[in-house]
Amino acid sequence: MASFKRQTGKKYSAKAFALFVFFCGITCVKADDGYRLWLRYEQLTKQSLTAYRERIKSIAVQGQSATFDAIRRELSSGCAGLLGTPIVVGDRAGASVVVGLPQTSPLIRKLRWTTDLKRLGPEGYRIRTVKERNRTVVVIASSTDVGALYGAFHFLRLLQTETRINDLFIDQKPDLKLRILDHWDNLDGSIERGYAGKSLWNWAELPKHIDPRLIDYARANASIGVNGAALNNVNANAQILTPEYLAKVAAIANVFRPYGIRVYLSARFSAPIEIGKLSTADPLDQTVIKWWIAKTDEIYKLIPDFGGFLVKANSEGQPGPRTYNRTHADGANMLAAAVAPHKGIVIWRAFVYDNKPGYDRAGAAYENLQPFDGKFAPNVLQVKNGPIDFQPREPFHPLFGAMPKTQMMPEFQITQEYLGFSNHLVFLASMWREFLSSDTFTAGRDSRVAQVVDGTLFRQRLTGIAGVANTGSDRNWTGHDMLQANWYAFGRLAWSVYSSPEQIAEEWIRMTLTHDSNAVGKIMKMMLGSHEAVVDYMTPLGLHHLFWGGHHYGPAPWWDTEKRDDWNPVYYHKADAFGIGFDRTKSGSNTVSQYHFPLREEFSDIDRCPEEFLLWFHHVSWDHKMKSGRTLWDELALHYQRGVDWVRETRADWATLAGKIDEERYTAIGKKLAIQERDAVWWRDACLLYFQTFSKKPLPEGVEKPAHTLAEYKAKALEW
Ligand code: GCV
């Protein structure tokens, strides 16, 4: 009889070993390095397993294409893993799950869904439990291969979240057409504002060697409906447009295609000079126009489904049409004309801010772009969620209510440039929900950002959303295991802009961390409270951009050494003996006027302005009475303390989850939470000590005494 030896040398029987393994499977949770993201496909442990095994005996994937092959692979590994038993995946009639299109599946044809499926569009799908000759069949149908793939992932999600599949009645289509991840990846493998290792694109080895990880990246994206990836940094290197790099880009596009992901490239506006040897990049110059047409044709020959160009122009030193005294519309439209014959698009970024003395950066994009409403060819203007730059909290960007004749898509930052890098747990869905739910009042009450974005308000044809990716070569993709949830949430919100952070968080936790309901509840609480907490300990009450220059990790509200005023925190908080905050009302920069009535009036009125934006719009006296009855100074200090308290409570909650989550991720997340606590304390102390030099007031009761002196906080940046 086979036996295994413990260190003691004592012998145990194989039966005992099998029992040991079996009980381990029940009682312990296996180590996990996070690589599989939310597609772990671990065997389910609850009663649902019996029900699923009963229902899912065999699967027929009826269709022949690379996408259908991907569906077969996914359903085969997914169902086998979740159900803990191999499942036959073929294409034979009589299966208990059938996937296909009307033209590839006799059963789906028989169901006469063709019109309904067309109505659901090229990415939509239907999942129904139907009766077929005394059998119950789950049917996953679409009018396209990619729609069927999305349906298959939805079905797997139902299993992963242990949802009943007895009477499925699901019709789905995405709210937005473009759901794109923007990668700020440089050609040397580094990632601007990337905190999870190096770029996933190994340019040196491409196109010959394809890293299998690219397939897993594509799977993960397809599972949440992301259908585009802009591969390179918006601070673009023109080399990406050379034949050498385009061959590499084409190789990536080939991997992504079966998963419904198109590639986009960031185009450097001066590329005609840098790689085309022209003397100008003037968008109205005929040689320049011809150069872009030829370049675009060259790209489409290699990549027939190329998405188009993403452009950062005349911003932070990047070249653009303004360099030639042309407008943003001139530049964008020239490129749009080049891609139009190929059905490509140009995504023009609205992140433009000039450096003029005495101006308000928050109003710059509006000033630069709003006058061109209606003048852009069918491009898409990509606008950051807030008017400054991905701060922990900003009011929505006023452009969302101000360009009804322009197609606009929001740009989110999934990577946490201003939110503690990959060290701080911040579930961004809450912040994005806040943004999408904001009322622009542009066509009266209930003109929410989400309605501008999904085209229901201004009838824009091309709708979309982009997120600056938080992925990298780290084994767990995002540096912090919990921050995978932000990648997941981005995709889920892009698919369905009205979905709730609660639902997204719960799904993600059940798919990724645990099915234990008590643990799910605790982790949800952590995730859903995390955004407010980070705002509390970094930039409460509308403060913004208090970050250490350059890297933007820790606090440096005293920072005043950058050559541009608007790169210095002192420009934003304007603390003085009277008070603190940026006056954006009529008595100040008046950029509040970029919002519509009656929001503009509400923001302008110090007594009606929501307190979370108070210091964004007003310069407020330290003694100002807040809604709580406390002074502004006391309230500010208590917010900082509240943020710290939250991290401490969260660490205590996390400690109770030992054994509920595998040891590897449990420990790794615990370590990150310890860093978060250190940083939250540092933020509180550094900011309060510094602001106290103006307010000259004592810390209120309940706020801890700082651990160090202001001089010490100023001397050295917080390390990450
Ligand atoms: C890619 C901020 C960031 C830059 C980024 C820029 C942008 O300024 O600090 O790293 O550049 O935004 O969005 O273009």
Residues whose N, C-alpha, C, O or C-beta is under 5 A from the ligand:
A	BS01	GCV	E192 N235 F351
